[in-house]
């Protein structure tokens, strides 16, 4: 599970960076730029979710030990 969470984080980070490079900052809510913006936000959300899962697993393991 730990390795899978790191792999998901790296993939989401790569997608987010790629899509951020596709955003036209003169008109970020028009055409393909809007799709890139939504995808970059979704990648950020995926990173946050996986990080929260990783932290909750760590807390669970610590509570089982103590």
Secondary structure, 3 states (H helix, E strand, C coil): CHHHHHHHHHHHHHHHHHHHHCCCCCCCCCCHHHHHHHHHHHHHHHHHHHHHHHHHHHHHHHHHHC
